[in-house]
């Protein structure tokens, strides 16, 4: 029997005496040793490696002075090879000791996640992941009243958000439906709280949000009575704090309903409920009160409100409104003072020099580039543009009223602006002074005023020269227009208006290639310049580059969706490209914009006639005649249509109107007489022929009709008219012989040269005028019509040929050719097809090109 004794703090403990069983091997344990000294297995010892890598291996040194320290906790290895943790001398558990199967918590000097009882082969698992996944969360019991209330509250909030989002996307009706549904859900929520006994915990903020959103959506949908009722519910509820401010919204609704007295009442009620601490809010309400007084015509009350605002917190809009009120009551001196206040209002924006990069500091230059076009700088630019607009408008308004004359008043405004922060506006005011002279039809003064800018800085010089070029172009002084266009380009080569005016002067000289280059350069400088794009399309059409012209006008149509000029040009181009269906579609769009344009209606009639649709053609020609009954082509077509359909009596009124328009044209009177004869009214036909013979005694056609009618009716005057007919025919034959002999005596080369020059002269036609004012897009100019593009002459020939083919060939009316109808009469105005057509809204095949204006300065609508 062997005895193993262990000493713990100087005390012998019999409990620690172990008796070896007789069955045990007496020599067991001699080869066992403490694994701590096994250095060969240290690399595979997980605990040792963890201690090396962490603070576990760097604990303070062990000492035996204090009981219960790490030295007392070190387990000893018995002969059986097992480690036995020992208790401390004071009876407390040792650090890392295991009691009742649980490890004692570690002290602060130990790293988290380690235990003293780390055994060989164990793994490092500080998060306890080896224990498996966490147990699932307990399912919420949605049947409880509290959970039902929370779910319902969330639904109400979601509906309010959906309503606001629908309004932001423009779906006003959907926003209103969502707001109503939120109101229903919120009322159900209140009832549920009352039923559950939680009436004291009603969410007032949620109720306020629901009612306010519902009122806003009613107002957005212009359901003003319902909106007012919703606002009243909020305002009358004393539990809602600051609800009195919503009276401003109620006043806005009354303003929209033009109930101005009630609007002022509610504005003042809201003003009384807002403390002086909210100064900006009070200023805005007072501004609204002033605007309502202006609408009511009570300018003195409006002036009181605006003057208070200008003394407390001046701003541009209020200053401008104050000037308008003084202008309305005619107070000259107070107008001057208000204008001085307006130009002294501080804008609170930085100087533009701040955004100019310096060449030294690269980092600051990068910052400058970043903030140059940010939203804040854009807002500052917009504010400055708005202020300049109000100042310019106010100056133009009060200039004729503050002094005895317009010029003196404008000079005073210019002097005031020069001494303010808006110095650069002085030159613009001077240019506006010239524009005002134009409106007063004082062109000489306008030109003199603009000429004073020739020695100013480049920007102002360019603007003045551009306007001068435009004025001279209007007066058809193309040399002066070209000179000032060059001056404007020299002062500012990137001025698109100057380039367009230069292109116009070159266009007049028929140098279309060069004109196109100027228009292209203007477009490169300003891609949104519609005048340059329009003129470029006209230039391409002159050059017979129809596809490129079509591309220009299609681009322009994408910018100017409702421009009748652009759509008419597209229709004409498709007609030249032999696509009548597309031309008809574009003309239909033209009359949808300008339904009373007679030339567009006539063009539609012509295209339908070419397609063989006589009924549609008649409809459009008749509408064109109704709006403009002086178009000879339309009158001629309608008369021929009625003759073709055997309604000669109806054709008479059209030919009589043609006689009134062109009284020196004998063919219209012959057509009237022919219609009487074909309808069987021979007596009236005879009287008409006699009247024609009295006016045109040498007309062969009229005498032939008289001879035929007198013979058929058995009248005695037949011999007289037959004698006159022979005499006139003989004189005609003598004249023809003289002309023939004169031609034979002239030189052949000279005759050919004369014929060649006559053939190349072309037909002079008027240029297409706009269905709007000519100043909105361009200025009408007479140009030579391209023989390959003009269809006026061929249309007249087709109509004349149609009328000649209508009666039977055996009748005297058709016995002579059109030349014989006019052979004995020389119209002093020239042949019909070579004269400009009458009528203010007459169109021809080619439109005029647009002259550029500087903003809305020259000849605004």
ABEGO torsion letter per residue (X at the ends): XBBBBBBBGGBBBAAABBBBBAABBAABGAABBBAAABAAAAAABAAAAAAAABAAAABBBBBAABBGBAAAABBBBBAAGBBBBBBBAAGBBBBGBBBGGBBBBBBAABBBGBBAABBBGBBBBAAGAAAEBBBBBBBBBAABAAAAAAAAAAAAAAAAAAAAAAAAAGBAAAAAAAAAAAAAAAAAAAAAAAAAGAAAABBAAAAAAAAAAAAAAAAAAGBAAAAAAAAAAAAABAABBGAAAAAAAAAAAAAAAGBAAAAAAAAAAAAAABBAABAAAAAAAAAAAAAAAAAAGBAAAAAAAAAAAAAABBBAAAAAAAAAAAAAAGBAAAAAAAAAAAAABBAGBBBAAAABBBAABAAAAAAAAAAAABAAAAAAAAAAAAAAAAAAAAAAAAAAAABABAAAAAAAAAAAAAABABAAAAAAAAAAAAAAAAAAGBAAAAAAAAAAAAABBAAAAAAAAAAAAAAAAAAGBAAAAAAAAAAAAAABAABAAAAAAAAAAAAAAGBAAAAAAAAAAAAAABAABAAAAAAAAAAAAAAGBAAAAAAAAAAAAAABAABAAAAAAAAAAAAAAGBAAAAAAAAAAAAAABAABAAAAAAAAAAAAAAGBAAAAAAAAAAAAAABAABAAAAAAAAAAAAAAGBAAAAAAAAAAAAAABAABAAAAAAAAAAAAAAGBAAAAAAAAAAAAAABAABAAAAAAAAAAAAAAGBAAAAAAAAAAAAAAAAAAAAAAAAAAAAAABBAAAAAAAAAAAAAAEBBBBBBBBABBAAAABBBBBBBBBAAABAAAAAAAAAAAAAAAABBAABAAAABBAAAAAAABBBAAEBAAABBBBEAABBBABBBBBBBBBEAABGBX
